[in-house]
Amino acid sequence: MENMLALNPAFYSWVVLPFLIFAARVVDVSMGTIRVIFISRGMKYLAPVVGFFEILVWLLAIGQIMQNLSSPICYIAYAGGFAAGNFVGIYIAEKLSLGIVVIRVITKQDASGLIYRLNLADYGVTTIEGQGSAGKVQVVFTIVPRREADTVVDMVKKFNPKAFYTIEEVGFVESGVFPPKRRFRQRRLLDFLWPFRKGK
């Protein structure tokens, strides 16, 4: 690094340093997004660990900014890294598929076929009869890990492509019927993080 700075200080100041600041901001903002999600999921042991490294990376980035206050490209790299870090953090959070959701299906059709398929896949199901604006409807509830929401939605669409359904976040679940743990090759990162959840 010293040889690069000595040979071409302009290249270091206008390319290498801004890139390092940008990358550091992407990392620390992404970690911040994940930390907030861990906190909301009650992962009280993982959240502080992520927070430690988040602030460590942030200090490295802000330290370089303070040493190069006269370089406008560093400010742009810092702001650009913050913006990109939000995107990357959300993308990672989506891939982690953390949390539990309730899927609510409202249909005028007989839902016995959908209920059978959900029960066959070991999902717990609750149904009630309701009255909608267009007449009698059947409401089907199931609570599933977020990572399996797409699977349930596919079942709903096969049952009725025009079915009305909603997916909502669930803060806490006690008891209930959930599918058994999938085989190792089917697990996602959440299976490894599960022991760190609140109450575990």
MODELLER restraints for C-alpha pairs under 7 A, 6 or more apart:
rsr = mdl.restraints
at = mdl.atoms
rsr.add(forms.Gaussian(group=physical.xy_distance, feature=features.Distance(at['CA:5:A'], at['CA:12:A']), mean=5.95, stdev=0.5))
rsr.add(forms.Gaussian(group=physical.xy_distance, feature=features.Distance(at['CA:14:A'], at['CA:73:A']), mean=6.71, stdev=0.5))
rsr.add(forms.Gaussian(group=physical.xy_distance, feature=features.Distance(at['CA:18:A'], at['CA:73:A']), mean=6.44, stdev=0.5))
rsr.add(forms.Gaussian(group=physical.xy_distance, feature=features.Distance(at['CA:18:A'], at['CA:74:A']), mean=5.01, stdev=0.5))
rsr.add(forms.Gaussian(group=physical.xy_distance, feature=features.Distance(at['CA:18:A'], at['CA:77:A']), mean=5.34, stdev=0.5))
rsr.add(forms.Gaussian(group=physical.xy_distance, feature=features.Distance(at['CA:19:A'], at['CA:77:A']), mean=6.84, stdev=0.5))
rsr.add(forms.Gaussian(group=physical.xy_distance, feature=features.Distance(at['CA:21:A'], at['CA:61:A']), mean=5.29, stdev=0.5))
rsr.add(forms.Gaussian(group=physical.xy_distance, feature=features.Distance(at['CA:21:A'], at['CA:77:A']), mean=6.19, stdev=0.5))
rsr.add(forms.Gaussian(group=physical.xy_distance, feature=features.Distance(at['CA:21:A'], at['CA:78:A']), mean=5.91, stdev=0.5))
rsr.add(forms.Gaussian(group=physical.xy_distance, feature=features.Distance(at['CA:22:A'], at['CA:77:A']), mean=4.81, stdev=0.5))
rsr.add(forms.Gaussian(group=physical.xy_distance, feature=features.Distance(at['CA:22:A'], at['CA:78:A']), mean=5.43, stdev=0.5))
rsr.add(forms.Gaussian(group=physical.xy_distance, feature=features.Distance(at['CA:22:A'], at['CA:80:A']), mean=6.52, stdev=0.5))
rsr.add(forms.Gaussian(group=physical.xy_distance, feature=features.Distance(at['CA:22:A'], at['CA:81:A']), mean=4.34, stdev=0.5))
rsr.add(forms.Gaussian(group=physical.xy_distance, feature=features.Distance(at['CA:23:A'], at['CA:81:A']), mean=6.37, stdev=0.5))
rsr.add(forms.Gaussian(group=physical.xy_distance, feature=features.Distance(at['CA:24:A'], at['CA:57:A']), mean=6.07, stdev=0.5))
rsr.add(forms.Gaussian(group=physical.xy_distance, feature=features.Distance(at['CA:24:A'], at['CA:58:A']), mean=6.87, stdev=0.5))
rsr.add(forms.Gaussian(group=physical.xy_distance, feature=features.Distance(at['CA:24:A'], at['CA:61:A']), mean=5.87, stdev=0.5))
rsr.add(forms.Gaussian(group=physical.xy_distance, feature=features.Distance(at['CA:25:A'], at['CA:58:A']), mean=6.69, stdev=0.5))
rsr.add(forms.Gaussian(group=physical.xy_distance, feature=features.Distance(at['CA:25:A'], at['CA:61:A']), mean=6.73, stdev=0.5))
rsr.add(forms.Gaussian(group=physical.xy_distance, feature=features.Distance(at['CA:25:A'], at['CA:78:A']), mean=6.35, stdev=0.5))
rsr.add(forms.Gaussian(group=physical.xy_distance, feature=features.Distance(at['CA:25:A'], at['CA:81:A']), mean=4.67, stdev=0.5))
rsr.add(forms.Gaussian(group=physical.xy_distance, feature=features.Distance(at['CA:25:A'], at['CA:82:A']), mean=5.44, stdev=0.5))
rsr.add(forms.Gaussian(group=physical.xy_distance, feature=features.Distance(at['CA:25:A'], at['CA:85:A']), mean=6.52, stdev=0.5))
rsr.add(forms.Gaussian(group=physical.xy_distance, feature=features.Distance(at['CA:26:A'], at['CA:81:A']), mean=4.77, stdev=0.5))
rsr.add(forms.Gaussian(group=physical.xy_distance, feature=features.Distance(at['CA:26:A'], at['CA:82:A']), mean=5.94, stdev=0.5))
rsr.add(forms.Gaussian(group=physical.xy_distance, feature=features.Distance(at['CA:26:A'], at['CA:84:A']), mean=5.90, stdev=0.5))
rsr.add(forms.Gaussian(group=physical.xy_distance, feature=features.Distance(at['CA:26:A'], at['CA:85:A']), mean=3.88, stdev=0.5))
rsr.add(forms.Gaussian(group=physical.xy_distance, feature=features.Distance(at['CA:27:A'], at['CA:85:A']), mean=6.48, stdev=0.5))
rsr.add(forms.Gaussian(group=physical.xy_distance, feature=features.Distance(at['CA:28:A'], at['CA:54:A']), mean=4.64, stdev=0.5))
rsr.add(forms.Gaussian(group=physical.xy_distance, feature=features.Distance(at['CA:28:A'], at['CA:57:A']), mean=5.79, stdev=0.5))
rsr.add(forms.Gaussian(group=physical.xy_distance, feature=features.Distance(at['CA:28:A'], at['CA:58:A']), mean=5.85, stdev=0.5))
rsr.add(forms.Gaussian(group=physical.xy_distance, feature=features.Distance(at['CA:29:A'], at['CA:82:A']), mean=6.16, stdev=0.5))
rsr.add(forms.Gaussian(group=physical.xy_distance, feature=features.Distance(at['CA:29:A'], at['CA:85:A']), mean=4.87, stdev=0.5))
rsr.add(forms.Gaussian(group=physical.xy_distance, feature=features.Distance(at['CA:29:A'], at['CA:86:A']), mean=6.18, stdev=0.5))
rsr.add(forms.Gaussian(group=physical.xy_distance, feature=features.Distance(at['CA:29:A'], at['CA:89:A']), mean=6.96, stdev=0.5))
rsr.add(forms.Gaussian(group=physical.xy_distance, feature=features.Distance(at['CA:30:A'], at['CA:85:A']), mean=4.92, stdev=0.5))
rsr.add(forms.Gaussian(group=physical.xy_distance, feature=features.Distance(at['CA:30:A'], at['CA:86:A']), mean=6.05, stdev=0.5))
rsr.add(forms.Gaussian(group=physical.xy_distance, feature=features.Distance(at['CA:30:A'], at['CA:88:A']), mean=5.90, stdev=0.5))
rsr.add(forms.Gaussian(group=physical.xy_distance, feature=features.Distance(at['CA:30:A'], at['CA:89:A']), mean=3.90, stdev=0.5))
rsr.add(forms.Gaussian(group=physical.xy_distance, feature=features.Distance(at['CA:31:A'], at['CA:50:A']), mean=6.39, stdev=0.5))
rsr.add(forms.Gaussian(group=physical.xy_distance, feature=features.Distance(at['CA:31:A'], at['CA:54:A']), mean=5.69, stdev=0.5))
rsr.add(forms.Gaussian(group=physical.xy_distance, feature=features.Distance(at['CA:31:A'], at['CA:89:A']), mean=6.78, stdev=0.5))
rsr.add(forms.Gaussian(group=physical.xy_distance, feature=features.Distance(at['CA:32:A'], at['CA:51:A']), mean=6.86, stdev=0.5))
rsr.add(forms.Gaussian(group=physical.xy_distance, feature=features.Distance(at['CA:32:A'], at['CA:54:A']), mean=6.29, stdev=0.5))
rsr.add(forms.Gaussian(group=physical.xy_distance, feature=features.Distance(at['CA:33:A'], at['CA:89:A']), mean=5.38, stdev=0.5))
rsr.add(forms.Gaussian(group=physical.xy_distance, feature=features.Distance(at['CA:33:A'], at['CA:90:A']), mean=6.99, stdev=0.5))
rsr.add(forms.Gaussian(group=physical.xy_distance, feature=features.Distance(at['CA:34:A'], at['CA:89:A']), mean=6.39, stdev=0.5))
rsr.add(forms.Gaussian(group=physical.xy_distance, feature=features.Distance(at['CA:34:A'], at['CA:93:A']), mean=6.37, stdev=0.5))
rsr.add(forms.Gaussian(group=physical.xy_distance, feature=features.Distance(at['CA:35:A'], at['CA:47:A']), mean=5.10, stdev=0.5))
rsr.add(forms.Gaussian(group=physical.xy_distance, feature=features.Distance(at['CA:35:A'], at['CA:50:A']), mean=5.97, stdev=0.5))
rsr.add(forms.Gaussian(group=physical.xy_distance, feature=features.Distance(at['CA:35:A'], at['CA:51:A']), mean=6.34, stdev=0.5))
rsr.add(forms.Gaussian(group=physical.xy_distance, feature=features.Distance(at['CA:38:A'], at['CA:47:A']), mean=5.52, stdev=0.5))
rsr.add(forms.Gaussian(group=physical.xy_distance, feature=features.Distance(at['CA:39:A'], at['CA:47:A']), mean=5.96, stdev=0.5))
rsr.add(forms.Gaussian(group=physical.xy_distance, feature=features.Distance(at['CA:41:A'], at['CA:99:A']), mean=6.57, stdev=0.5))
rsr.add(forms.Gaussian(group=physical.xy_distance, feature=features.Distance(at['CA:41:A'], at['CA:197:A']), mean=6.87, stdev=0.5))
rsr.add(forms.Gaussian(group=physical.xy_distance, feature=features.Distance(at['CA:42:A'], at['CA:197:A']), mean=5.46, stdev=0.5))
rsr.add(forms.Gaussian(group=physical.xy_distance, feature=features.Distance(at['CA:42:A'], at['CA:198:A']), mean=4.68, stdev=0.5))
rsr.add(forms.Gaussian(group=physical.xy_distance, feature=features.Distance(at['CA:43:A'], at['CA:196:A']), mean=5.31, stdev=0.5))
rsr.add(forms.Gaussian(group=physical.xy_distance, feature=features.Distance(at['CA:43:A'], at['CA:197:A']), mean=4.37, stdev=0.5))
rsr.add(forms.Gaussian(group=physical.xy_distance, feature=features.Distance(at['CA:43:A'], at['CA:198:A']), mean=5.67, stdev=0.5))
rsr.add(forms.Gaussian(group=physical.xy_distance, feature=features.Distance(at['CA:44:A'], at['CA:198:A']), mean=6.68, stdev=0.5))
rsr.add(forms.Gaussian(group=physical.xy_distance, feature=features.Distance(at['CA:45:A'], at['CA:196:A']), mean=6.20, stdev=0.5))
rsr.add(forms.Gaussian(group=physical.xy_distance, feature=features.Distance(at['CA:46:A'], at['CA:196:A']), mean=6.77, stdev=0.5))
rsr.add(forms.Gaussian(group=physical.xy_distance, feature=features.Distance(at['CA:65:A'], at['CA:74:A']), mean=6.51, stdev=0.5))
rsr.add(forms.Gaussian(group=physical.xy_distance, feature=features.Distance(at['CA:96:A'], at['CA:189:A']), mean=6.13, stdev=0.5))
rsr.add(forms.Gaussian(group=physical.xy_distance, feature=features.Distance(at['CA:96:A'], at['CA:190:A']), mean=6.30, stdev=0.5))
rsr.add(forms.Gaussian(group=physical.xy_distance, feature=features.Distance(at['CA:97:A'], at['CA:146:A']), mean=5.45, stdev=0.5))
rsr.add(forms.Gaussian(group=physical.xy_distance, feature=features.Distance(at['CA:97:A'], at['CA:147:A']), mean=4.76, stdev=0.5))
rsr.add(forms.Gaussian(group=physical.xy_distance, feature=features.Distance(at['CA:98:A'], at['CA:146:A']), mean=6.18, stdev=0.5))
rsr.add(forms.Gaussian(group=physical.xy_distance, feature=features.Distance(at['CA:98:A'], at['CA:190:A']), mean=6.29, stdev=0.5))
rsr.add(forms.Gaussian(group=physical.xy_distance, feature=features.Distance(at['CA:99:A'], at['CA:145:A']), mean=6.16, stdev=0.5))
rsr.add(forms.Gaussian(group=physical.xy_distance, feature=features.Distance(at['CA:99:A'], at['CA:146:A']), mean=5.61, stdev=0.5))
rsr.add(forms.Gaussian(group=physical.xy_distance, feature=features.Distance(at['CA:100:A'], at['CA:143:A']), mean=6.97, stdev=0.5))
rsr.add(forms.Gaussian(group=physical.xy_distance, feature=features.Distance(at['CA:100:A'], at['CA:144:A']), mean=5.76, stdev=0.5))
rsr.add(forms.Gaussian(group=physical.xy_distance, feature=features.Distance(at['CA:100:A'], at['CA:145:A']), mean=4.38, stdev=0.5))
rsr.add(forms.Gaussian(group=physical.xy_distance, feature=features.Distance(at['CA:100:A'], at['CA:146:A']), mean=5.04, stdev=0.5))
rsr.add(forms.Gaussian(group=physical.xy_distance, feature=features.Distance(at['CA:100:A'], at['CA:169:A']), mean=6.33, stdev=0.5))
rsr.add(forms.Gaussian(group=physical.xy_distance, feature=features.Distance(at['CA:100:A'], at['CA:170:A']), mean=5.48, stdev=0.5))
rsr.add(forms.Gaussian(group=physical.xy_distance, feature=features.Distance(at['CA:101:A'], at['CA:143:A']), mean=5.69, stdev=0.5))
rsr.add(forms.Gaussian(group=physical.xy_distance, feature=features.Distance(at['CA:101:A'], at['CA:144:A']), mean=5.68, stdev=0.5))
rsr.add(forms.Gaussian(group=physical.xy_distance, feature=features.Distance(at['CA:101:A'], at['CA:145:A']), mean=6.20, stdev=0.5))
rsr.add(forms.Gaussian(group=physical.xy_distance, feature=features.Distance(at['CA:101:A'], at['CA:146:A']), mean=5.65, stdev=0.5))
rsr.add(forms.Gaussian(group=physical.xy_distance, feature=features.Distance(at['CA:101:A'], at['CA:167:A']), mean=6.36, stdev=0.5))
rsr.add(forms.Gaussian(group=physical.xy_distance, feature=features.Distance(at['CA:101:A'], at['CA:168:A']), mean=5.36, stdev=0.5))
rsr.add(forms.Gaussian(group=physical.xy_distance, feature=features.Distance(at['CA:101:A'], at['CA:169:A']), mean=4.61, stdev=0.5))
rsr.add(forms.Gaussian(group=physical.xy_distance, feature=features.Distance(at['CA:101:A'], at['CA:170:A']), mean=5.11, stdev=0.5))
rsr.add(forms.Gaussian(group=physical.xy_distance, feature=features.Distance(at['CA:102:A'], at['CA:141:A']), mean=6.85, stdev=0.5))
rsr.add(forms.Gaussian(group=physical.xy_distance, feature=features.Distance(at['CA:102:A'], at['CA:142:A']), mean=5.70, stdev=0.5))
rsr.add(forms.Gaussian(group=physical.xy_distance, feature=features.Distance(at['CA:102:A'], at['CA:143:A']), mean=4.28, stdev=0.5))
rsr.add(forms.Gaussian(group=physical.xy_distance, feature=features.Distance(at['CA:102:A'], at['CA:144:A']), mean=6.41, stdev=0.5))
rsr.add(forms.Gaussian(group=physical.xy_distance, feature=features.Distance(at['CA:102:A'], at['CA:167:A']), mean=5.72, stdev=0.5))
rsr.add(forms.Gaussian(group=physical.xy_distance, feature=features.Distance(at['CA:102:A'], at['CA:168:A']), mean=5.36, stdev=0.5))
rsr.add(forms.Gaussian(group=physical.xy_distance, feature=features.Distance(at['CA:102:A'], at['CA:169:A']), mean=6.53, stdev=0.5))
rsr.add(forms.Gaussian(group=physical.xy_distance, feature=features.Distance(at['CA:102:A'], at['CA:170:A']), mean=6.48, stdev=0.5))
rsr.add(forms.Gaussian(group=physical.xy_distance, feature=features.Distance(at['CA:103:A'], at['CA:141:A']), mean=5.83, stdev=0.5))
rsr.add(forms.Gaussian(group=physical.xy_distance, feature=features.Distance(at['CA:103:A'], at['CA:142:A']), mean=5.43, stdev=0.5))
rsr.add(forms.Gaussian(group=physical.xy_distance, feature=features.Distance(at['CA:103:A'], at['CA:143:A']), mean=6.22, stdev=0.5))
rsr.add(forms.Gaussian(group=physical.xy_distance, feature=features.Distance(at['CA:103:A'], at['CA:165:A']), mean=6.88, stdev=0.5))
rsr.add(forms.Gaussian(group=physical.xy_distance, feature=features.Distance(at['CA:103:A'], at['CA:166:A']), mean=5.71, stdev=0.5))
rsr.add(forms.Gaussian(group=physical.xy_distance, feature=features.Distance(at['CA:103:A'], at['CA:167:A']), mean=4.62, stdev=0.5))
rsr.add(forms.Gaussian(group=physical.xy_distance, feature=features.Distance(at['CA:103:A'], at['CA:168:A']), mean=6.65, stdev=0.5))
rsr.add(forms.Gaussian(group=physical.xy_distance, feature=features.Distance(at['CA:104:A'], at['CA:139:A']), mean=6.90, stdev=0.5))
rsr.add(forms.Gaussian(group=physical.xy_distance, feature=features.Distance(at['CA:104:A'], at['CA:140:A']), mean=5.71, stdev=0.5))
rsr.add(forms.Gaussian(group=physical.xy_distance, feature=features.Distance(at['CA:104:A'], at['CA:141:A']), mean=4.71, stdev=0.5))
rsr.add(forms.Gaussian(group=physical.xy_distance, feature=features.Distance(at['CA:104:A'], at['CA:142:A']), mean=6.75, stdev=0.5))
rsr.add(forms.Gaussian(group=physical.xy_distance, feature=features.Distance(at['CA:104:A'], at['CA:165:A']), mean=5.34, stdev=0.5))
rsr.add(forms.Gaussian(group=physical.xy_distance, feature=features.Distance(at['CA:104:A'], at['CA:166:A']), mean=5.23, stdev=0.5))
rsr.add(forms.Gaussian(group=physical.xy_distance, feature=features.Distance(at['CA:104:A'], at['CA:167:A']), mean=6.53, stdev=0.5))
rsr.add(forms.Gaussian(group=physical.xy_distance, feature=features.Distance(at['CA:105:A'], at['CA:139:A']), mean=5.60, stdev=0.5))
rsr.add(forms.Gaussian(group=physical.xy_distance, feature=features.Distance(at['CA:105:A'], at['CA:140:A']), mean=5.01, stdev=0.5))
rsr.add(forms.Gaussian(group=physical.xy_distance, feature=features.Distance(at['CA:105:A'], at['CA:141:A']), mean=6.52, stdev=0.5))
rsr.add(forms.Gaussian(group=physical.xy_distance, feature=features.Distance(at['CA:105:A'], at['CA:163:A']), mean=6.97, stdev=0.5))
rsr.add(forms.Gaussian(group=physical.xy_distance, feature=features.Distance(at['CA:105:A'], at['CA:164:A']), mean=5.85, stdev=0.5))
rsr.add(forms.Gaussian(group=physical.xy_distance, feature=features.Distance(at['CA:105:A'], at['CA:165:A']), mean=4.24, stdev=0.5))
rsr.add(forms.Gaussian(group=physical.xy_distance, feature=features.Distance(at['CA:105:A'], at['CA:166:A']), mean=6.67, stdev=0.5))
rsr.add(forms.Gaussian(group=physical.xy_distance, feature=features.Distance(at['CA:106:A'], at['CA:137:A']), mean=6.50, stdev=0.5))
rsr.add(forms.Gaussian(group=physical.xy_distance, feature=features.Distance(at['CA:106:A'], at['CA:138:A']), mean=5.76, stdev=0.5))
rsr.add(forms.Gaussian(group=physical.xy_distance, feature=features.Distance(at['CA:106:A'], at['CA:139:A']), mean=4.58, stdev=0.5))
rsr.add(forms.Gaussian(group=physical.xy_distance, feature=features.Distance(at['CA:106:A'], at['CA:140:A']), mean=6.50, stdev=0.5))
rsr.add(forms.Gaussian(group=physical.xy_distance, feature=features.Distance(at['CA:106:A'], at['CA:163:A']), mean=6.64, stdev=0.5))
rsr.add(forms.Gaussian(group=physical.xy_distance, feature=features.Distance(at['CA:106:A'], at['CA:164:A']), mean=5.36, stdev=0.5))
rsr.add(forms.Gaussian(group=physical.xy_distance, feature=features.Distance(at['CA:106:A'], at['CA:165:A']), mean=6.08, stdev=0.5))
rsr.add(forms.Gaussian(group=physical.xy_distance, feature=features.Distance(at['CA:107:A'], at['CA:137:A']), mean=5.47, stdev=0.5))
rsr.add(forms.Gaussian(group=physical.xy_distance, feature=features.Distance(at['CA:107:A'], at['CA:138:A']), mean=5.43, stdev=0.5))
rsr.add(forms.Gaussian(group=physical.xy_distance, feature=features.Distance(at['CA:107:A'], at['CA:139:A']), mean=6.60, stdev=0.5))
rsr.add(forms.Gaussian(group=physical.xy_distance, feature=features.Distance(at['CA:107:A'], at['CA:163:A']), mean=5.70, stdev=0.5))
rsr.add(forms.Gaussian(group=physical.xy_distance, feature=features.Distance(at['CA:107:A'], at['CA:164:A']), mean=6.51, stdev=0.5))
rsr.add(forms.Gaussian(group=physical.xy_distance, feature=features.Distance(at['CA:108:A'], at['CA:136:A']), mean=6.57, stdev=0.5))
rsr.add(forms.Gaussian(group=physical.xy_distance, feature=features.Distance(at['CA:108:A'], at['CA:137:A']), mean=4.53, stdev=0.5))
rsr.add(forms.Gaussian(group=physical.xy_distance, feature=features.Distance(at['CA:108:A'], at['CA:138:A']), mean=6.16, stdev=0.5))
rsr.add(forms.Gaussian(group=physical.xy_distance, feature=features.Distance(at['CA:114:A'], at['CA:156:A']), mean=6.76, stdev=0.5))
rsr.add(forms.Gaussian(group=physical.xy_distance, feature=features.Distance(at['CA:114:A'], at['CA:159:A']), mean=5.98, stdev=0.5))
rsr.add(forms.Gaussian(group=physical.xy_distance, feature=features.Distance(at['CA:115:A'], at['CA:125:A']), mean=6.84, stdev=0.5))
rsr.add(forms.Gaussian(group=physical.xy_distance, feature=features.Distance(at['CA:121:A'], at['CA:179:A']), mean=6.86, stdev=0.5))
rsr.add(forms.Gaussian(group=physical.xy_distance, feature=features.Distance(at['CA:122:A'], at['CA:178:A']), mean=6.34, stdev=0.5))
rsr.add(forms.Gaussian(group=physical.xy_distance, feature=features.Distance(at['CA:122:A'], at['CA:179:A']), mean=4.67, stdev=0.5))
rsr.add(forms.Gaussian(group=physical.xy_distance, feature=features.Distance(at['CA:123:A'], at['CA:142:A']), mean=6.90, stdev=0.5))
rsr.add(forms.Gaussian(group=physical.xy_distance, feature=features.Distance(at['CA:123:A'], at['CA:177:A']), mean=6.28, stdev=0.5))
rsr.add(forms.Gaussian(group=physical.xy_distance, feature=features.Distance(at['CA:123:A'], at['CA:178:A']), mean=5.36, stdev=0.5))
rsr.add(forms.Gaussian(group=physical.xy_distance, feature=features.Distance(at['CA:123:A'], at['CA:179:A']), mean=5.51, stdev=0.5))
rsr.add(forms.Gaussian(group=physical.xy_distance, feature=features.Distance(at['CA:124:A'], at['CA:142:A']), mean=5.82, stdev=0.5))
rsr.add(forms.Gaussian(group=physical.xy_distance, feature=features.Distance(at['CA:124:A'], at['CA:143:A']), mean=6.98, stdev=0.5))
rsr.add(forms.Gaussian(group=physical.xy_distance, feature=features.Distance(at['CA:124:A'], at['CA:176:A']), mean=6.94, stdev=0.5))
rsr.add(forms.Gaussian(group=physical.xy_distance, feature=features.Distance(at['CA:124:A'], at['CA:177:A']), mean=4.63, stdev=0.5))
rsr.add(forms.Gaussian(group=physical.xy_distance, feature=features.Distance(at['CA:124:A'], at['CA:178:A']), mean=6.05, stdev=0.5))
rsr.add(forms.Gaussian(group=physical.xy_distance, feature=features.Distance(at['CA:125:A'], at['CA:140:A']), mean=6.82, stdev=0.5))
rsr.add(forms.Gaussian(group=physical.xy_distance, feature=features.Distance(at['CA:125:A'], at['CA:141:A']), mean=5.69, stdev=0.5))
rsr.add(forms.Gaussian(group=physical.xy_distance, feature=features.Distance(at['CA:125:A'], at['CA:142:A']), mean=4.87, stdev=0.5))
rsr.add(forms.Gaussian(group=physical.xy_distance, feature=features.Distance(at['CA:126:A'], at['CA:140:A']), mean=5.77, stdev=0.5))
rsr.add(forms.Gaussian(group=physical.xy_distance, feature=features.Distance(at['CA:126:A'], at['CA:141:A']), mean=5.03, stdev=0.5))
rsr.add(forms.Gaussian(group=physical.xy_distance, feature=features.Distance(at['CA:126:A'], at['CA:142:A']), mean=6.49, stdev=0.5))
rsr.add(forms.Gaussian(group=physical.xy_distance, feature=features.Distance(at['CA:127:A'], at['CA:138:A']), mean=6.94, stdev=0.5))
rsr.add(forms.Gaussian(group=physical.xy_distance, feature=features.Distance(at['CA:127:A'], at['CA:139:A']), mean=5.47, stdev=0.5))
rsr.add(forms.Gaussian(group=physical.xy_distance, feature=features.Distance(at['CA:127:A'], at['CA:140:A']), mean=4.50, stdev=0.5))
rsr.add(forms.Gaussian(group=physical.xy_distance, feature=features.Distance(at['CA:127:A'], at['CA:141:A']), mean=6.20, stdev=0.5))
rsr.add(forms.Gaussian(group=physical.xy_distance, feature=features.Distance(at['CA:128:A'], at['CA:138:A']), mean=6.00, stdev=0.5))
rsr.add(forms.Gaussian(group=physical.xy_distance, feature=features.Distance(at['CA:128:A'], at['CA:139:A']), mean=5.27, stdev=0.5))
rsr.add(forms.Gaussian(group=physical.xy_distance, feature=features.Distance(at['CA:128:A'], at['CA:140:A']), mean=6.76, stdev=0.5))
rsr.add(forms.Gaussian(group=physical.xy_distance, feature=features.Distance(at['CA:129:A'], at['CA:137:A']), mean=6.11, stdev=0.5))
rsr.add(forms.Gaussian(group=physical.xy_distance, feature=features.Distance(at['CA:129:A'], at['CA:138:A']), mean=4.80, stdev=0.5))
rsr.add(forms.Gaussian(group=physical.xy_distance, feature=features.Distance(at['CA:129:A'], at['CA:139:A']), mean=6.21, stdev=0.5))
rsr.add(forms.Gaussian(group=physical.xy_distance, feature=features.Distance(at['CA:130:A'], at['CA:136:A']), mean=5.83, stdev=0.5))
rsr.add(forms.Gaussian(group=physical.xy_distance, feature=features.Distance(at['CA:130:A'], at['CA:137:A']), mean=5.11, stdev=0.5))
rsr.add(forms.Gaussian(group=physical.xy_distance, feature=features.Distance(at['CA:130:A'], at['CA:138:A']), mean=5.84, stdev=0.5))
rsr.add(forms.Gaussian(group=physical.xy_distance, feature=features.Distance(at['CA:130:A'], at['CA:139:A']), mean=6.73, stdev=0.5))
rsr.add(forms.Gaussian(group=physical.xy_distance, feature=features.Distance(at['CA:131:A'], at['CA:137:A']), mean=5.69, stdev=0.5))
rsr.add(forms.Gaussian(group=physical.xy_distance, feature=features.Distance(at['CA:144:A'], at['CA:178:A']), mean=6.85, stdev=0.5))
rsr.add(forms.Gaussian(group=physical.xy_distance, feature=features.Distance(at['CA:157:A'], at['CA:163:A']), mean=6.99, stdev=0.5))
